[in-house]
Amino acid sequence: EGQLTEAEGGSVQAGGSLRLSCTLSGTTLENLDVGWYRHTPGEECEVVSVISSTGTHYFEDYTRDPSVKERFASSLDNGRKTFYLQMNSLKVQDTAAYHCAADESLHAFCPNRHVNYKYWGQGIQVTVTS
């Protein structure tokens, strides 16, 4: 049974950078979409980026803050079964729990009572201070 493990979050001052990583163990990434979602307290969970199994990026302009697509970049290393979210020029409002996900088909919304994703990371906290 596969499992996603997130790493490299933490706390940073506004304007700084962080890179999140997510590694899939116990199974292969073949034919899976991979993606990042985030959940800020008091706000709805939102998609940040999805990379399809064919390498196409989706939903990167779906965040409430339109500047996210200019400041964040997702990537995938198939050989390491690891995908990344590079976050630059971080803002206080980027503070959230970030979750990675993998499934045959990821959508522009977080899991809910109708939809679960096959693999969902435990969440890693990113805190941006002013």
Secondary structure as the mmCIF struct_conf table of DSSP 4:
data_model
#
loop_
_struct_conf.conf_type_id
_struct_conf.id
_struct_conf.beg_label_comp_id
_struct_conf.beg_label_asym_id
_struct_conf.beg_label_seq_id
_struct_conf.end_label_comp_id
_struct_conf.end_label_asym_id
_struct_conf.end_label_seq_id
STRN STRN1 GLN A 3 ALA A 7
STRN STRN2 GLY A 10 GLN A 13
TURN_TY1_P TURN_TY1_P1 ALA A 14 GLY A 15
STRN STRN3 LEU A 18 SER A 25
BEND BEND1 GLY A 26 THR A 27
TURN_TY1_P TURN_TY1_P2 GLU A 30 ASN A 31
STRN STRN4 ASP A 33 HIS A 39
TURN_TY1_P TURN_TY1_P3 PRO A 41 GLY A 42
BEND BEND2 GLU A 43 GLU A 43
STRN STRN5 GLU A 46 ILE A 51
TURN_TY1_P TURN_TY1_P4 SER A 53 THR A 54
BEND BEND3 GLY A 55 GLY A 55
STRN STRN6 HIS A 57 TYR A 58
TURN_TY1_P TURN_TY1_P5 GLU A 60 ASP A 61
BEND BEND4 THR A 63 ASP A 65
TURN_TY1_P TURN_TY1_P6 PRO A 66 SER A 67
HELX_RH_AL_P HELX_RH_AL_P1 VAL A 68 ARG A 71
STRN STRN7 PHE A 72 ASP A 77
TURN_TY1_P TURN_TY1_P7 ASN A 78 LYS A 81
STRN STRN8 THR A 82 MET A 87
BEND BEND5 SER A 89 SER A 89
HELX_RH_3T_P HELX_RH_3T_P1 VAL A 92 ASP A 94
STRN STRN9 ALA A 96 ASP A 103
BEND BEND6 GLU A 104 SER A 105
BEND BEND7 ALA A 108 PHE A 109
BEND BEND8 ARG A 113 HIS A 114
BEND BEND9 LYS A 118 LYS A 118
STRN STRN10 TYR A 119 TRP A 120
STRN STRN11 ILE A 124 THR A 129
#
